[in-house]
Each structure stands twice: as C-alpha cells, then as structure tokens.
C-alpha cells in the first residue's frame, strides 16, 4: 500500500524542487514540484508521494487529512482490546 501525505512548502529551490514539512514536524523533505499544474508558492499545501508533489490542497483539506492520519497512528499504537 502506498500513502501520499499532505505537506507545506517551506522553500522553493533549484529546478522544480521544494523543501516541505509534514504537520508540525521539524523534519524537512525535498520534493519535486514539477508535476503540479500551477506554479507553487511558499506556504502552499501539497500531496506528496514518493518524492513528488502531485496536487495542491487548501489549508483546511491538509489539516483534515493530517488529523485523520494522526487518529490512525494513535489507533495503531493503542489497538482496542477485545
């Protein structure tokens, strides 16, 4: 299974590359923005999969997705006892 994650563009550099951050993490990733349909801006939220930004999101969409991922991670850490 593959997972694409929402990330915020923190810096644009080089030919079609960006430094992005997922949520409140202090870890930054590099991602290609060459597949986006419009020119990205610092502060844009994008869906990143395998090092490529594929789609732009609104801040609300990004937060909803990140919230769902946090809930899933919490459920995996504390599975229900039957």
N, C-alpha and C positions, 0 to 999 in steps of 0.2 A: 504494500500500500504506500502511496506517495502522499505527502502532505505539503500544501502550499500555505505559507504563513503571511499575515499582514506585517508590514514593516514601514517605518517612517524614513524618508530620505533625509539624511543629515548633511550630506555633502555630495556635490557633483564634481567629477574629475575625469581627466583623460577622455578618450573617445568612447562615449556612451557608457560610462561606468559611474556608479554611485556607491557611497558608503551609507548603509541603512542600519537601523536599530529596531529590534523587536520589543514592543512594550516598554517597560521601564528598565530593561536590561542595560548594563553598562558595556555589553559586548557588541561590537560593530561587525557587520559583514559587508563584503563587497558584492555588488550585484550589477549585472548588465541591465541597462535601461533601453537598449536598442530595439526591443520588441514592443515597447509602449506605443500606442497610436498617436500620442501627442507629446510634445517636449515636456519632460518632467521638471518640477521646481522643488527646491529645498522646502521641506515641510509636507510634501505630498505623501499620502499613504499608498502603498502598492502591495500587491500579492506577489511574493517571491517563491519560486520553485526551482530547485536545482541551480541556483545562482542567477536566475533570470527574473526580472520584474515583468509580470505578464499582464497586469491590469491595475488601473488606478481605483482607489476606494475613497469614499468620504470618510472623515474622521469618525463619524457615528458607526459606519459599517465596519471600520477597522476595530473599534472598541468592542462592538458586539462579537466579532469573530475572536478577538483575543480573550474576551470574557468566557466564551464557550470553550476555548482551548484550556483556560485555567481550570474551569469546572471539570473537564475531562481528566486533566493531570491530577487534580485532587482526588477524583474518584478512583483513579488507578493507584494512588498512594494509599488510600484508605478504602479498600473494597468492602462492600457491605457483607456482614456476617449472616449467614443463613442457618 
